[in-house]
Amino acid sequence: MDSNKFEIIFKEGRGRYMIANEELSQGDIAFVWKPYVLVPYVTYKDQVCANCILISMKAKHECRNNCHRAYYCSRYCEEQHWNEYHQYECSFLEKIFQLERLGYNDEVVNYARLVMRILTRRFKDLSQKSKCMSFDEVWLSSSHADKFSKEKAKEFECIAKLLTEYVLTKLVYEKSNDSIEVFLPDSEDTKKVHIDDFDQWFDDRIQSNERNATKVLLEKVFILVCIEEVNALFHITFKLDGYSAPPQTYAMGIYPSAAFVNHSCSPNLARFPVQDDRNDFHVGDVVYFATRSIKPGDEVCYSYLERDATLPGNRQEMIQCQLKRKEKLKEEFFFDCDCVRCQNESNENSDSSYETLIEQLKCKRSECKGWFIPALNGKQMMCEACQMLR
Ligand SMILES: C[S@@+](CC[C@H](N)C(=O)[O-])C[C@H]1O[C@@H](n2cnc3c(N)ncnc32)[C@H](O)[C@@H]1O
């Protein structure tokens, strides 16, 4: 983050939030963030490079073990990914994909993949003894561990057990209490976790002397699953189906810096994922830009609902209906929205200034479902879907 342009403020009762120190005009870039980890969506695993997340490759390269779970745009990417992550993950991925056979959908496999990647990266950071600030930031993000429904908690428990097995079999080589305990830092949130039938699972699957350390590790992995569920960012694209079809989610990642930015139902920031290396941006970065002018001292916010707003039919609801927005934010993110728009709106009285802003940002080409984002030249706006300049 450009530390001069923005400042993170902490206020008791309000938590952390970010304010602008400089003026920004519509289309100005606010931040460009790199992921802590990023994985392709399983649905598009053969169209998105597992290493660099480039879309629609012409040549597909398989992983060296032909696991059919990871494809690459080049041999170079295969090699890099093997060294970084895949040598640990390859032989365990089959178990992750078996979640489908247990009745879980692709979505569940996707977030299990993402948490697996966080754990692998954590292992790499620990073994290289790098002081990794980003992991500390991931770990400090809200987990809301006690707020998920019983059904969701059961699902998280199943994933946490699988991934704890992954840590113990593929990542922690010294099976001592000490090494298991330091793998993930302590967290107060583990007090909110209750794992059913731990002993049975431990005796059936783990069979070691480190029962207590394993229990604590399992609780911490459960927390990480919750953190991922609340904080993951989804990347969408028009490249797969064209500009008149709804965009598809092709990757998901964790961007620790995003955890400092609050939600607003009338956001002054929007984001797009970088899909080709361009200027100073690299594939997989996420770029936040100003949707309207921002003055020094203004809080900067984006919409946590923007993913829903891209689904057919949902956009109008999200734009217009305060009740629906509030319901969704409570259900998925566990807070009562107190943004300026929600404070000014009631059910009878909707905020038309936001609808006007939305109209400005929507592509004007008929049939196109895209939105304007900053163009390469840094001066104009360009439709993310059909590339029309404005
Ligand atoms: C990603 S964090 C944002 C930073 C957060 N304020 C903090 O101190 O860590 C998301 C959390 O911030 C709070 N939050 C974000 N936007 C909000 C809003 N519009 N109204 C009320 N609370 C909000 C909620 O507690 C939410 O779970």
Ligand as a Chemical Component Dictionary entry (heavy atoms), coordinates in Angstrom:
data_LIG
# 
_chem_comp.id                   LIG 
_chem_comp.type                 NON-POLYMER 
_chem_comp.pdbx_formal_charge   0 
_chem_comp.three_letter_code    LIG 
# 
loop_
_chem_comp_atom.comp_id 
_chem_comp_atom.atom_id 
_chem_comp_atom.alt_atom_id 
_chem_comp_atom.type_symbol 
_chem_comp_atom.charge 
_chem_comp_atom.model_Cartn_x 
_chem_comp_atom.model_Cartn_y 
_chem_comp_atom.model_Cartn_z 
_chem_comp_atom.pdbx_ordinal 
LIG C1  C1  C 0  -12.722 -6.992 6.632  1  
LIG S1  S1  S 1  -13.092 -6.364 8.206  2  
LIG C2  C2  C 0  -12.893 -4.635 7.972  3  
LIG C3  C3  C 0  -12.028 -4.032 9.044  4  
LIG C4  C4  C 0  -12.667 -4.047 10.400 5  
LIG N1  N1  N 0  -13.334 -2.796 10.664 6  
LIG C5  C5  C 0  -11.648 -4.369 11.492 7  
LIG O1  O1  O 0  -11.528 -3.612 12.459 8  
LIG O2  O2  O -1 -11.002 -5.412 11.386 9  
LIG C6  C6  C 0  -14.840 -6.633 8.201  10 
LIG C7  C7  C 0  -15.538 -6.320 9.508  11 
LIG O3  O3  O 0  -15.619 -4.896 9.700  12 
LIG C8  C8  C 0  -16.913 -4.508 10.193 13 
LIG N2  N2  N 0  -17.583 -3.716 9.135  14 
LIG C9  C9  C 0  -17.157 -3.523 7.861  15 
LIG N3  N3  N 0  -17.991 -2.725 7.175  16 
LIG C10 C10 C 0  -18.999 -2.404 8.029  17 
LIG C11 C11 C 0  -20.192 -1.614 7.895  18 
LIG N4  N4  N 0  -20.529 -1.010 6.761  19 
LIG N5  N5  N 0  -20.993 -1.515 8.973  20 
LIG C12 C12 C 0  -20.686 -2.114 10.160 21 
LIG N6  N6  N 0  -19.576 -2.881 10.343 22 
LIG C13 C13 C 0  -18.740 -3.023 9.289  23 
LIG C14 C14 C 0  -17.669 -5.809 10.450 24 
LIG O4  O4  O 0  -17.447 -6.182 11.796 25 
LIG C15 C15 C 0  -16.979 -6.792 9.521  26 
LIG O5  O5  O 0  -17.065 -8.138 9.989  27 
# 
loop_
_chem_comp_bond.comp_id 
_chem_comp_bond.atom_id_1 
_chem_comp_bond.atom_id_2 
_chem_comp_bond.value_order 
_chem_comp_bond.pdbx_ordinal 
LIG C1  S1  SING 1  
LIG S1  C2  SING 2  
LIG S1  C6  SING 3  
LIG C2  C3  SING 4  
LIG C3  C4  SING 5  
LIG C4  N1  SING 6  
LIG C4  C5  SING 7  
LIG C5  O1  DOUB 8  
LIG C5  O2  SING 9  
LIG C6  C7  SING 10 
LIG C7  O3  SING 11 
LIG C7  C15 SING 12 
LIG O3  C8  SING 13 
LIG C8  N2  SING 14 
LIG C8  C14 SING 15 
LIG N2  C9  SING 16 
LIG N2  C13 SING 17 
LIG C9  N3  DOUB 18 
LIG N3  C10 SING 19 
LIG C10 C11 SING 20 
LIG C10 C13 DOUB 21 
LIG C11 N4  SING 22 
LIG C11 N5  DOUB 23 
LIG N5  C12 SING 24 
LIG C12 N6  DOUB 25 
LIG N6  C13 SING 26 
LIG C14 O4  SING 27 
LIG C14 C15 SING 28 
LIG C15 O5  SING 29 
# 
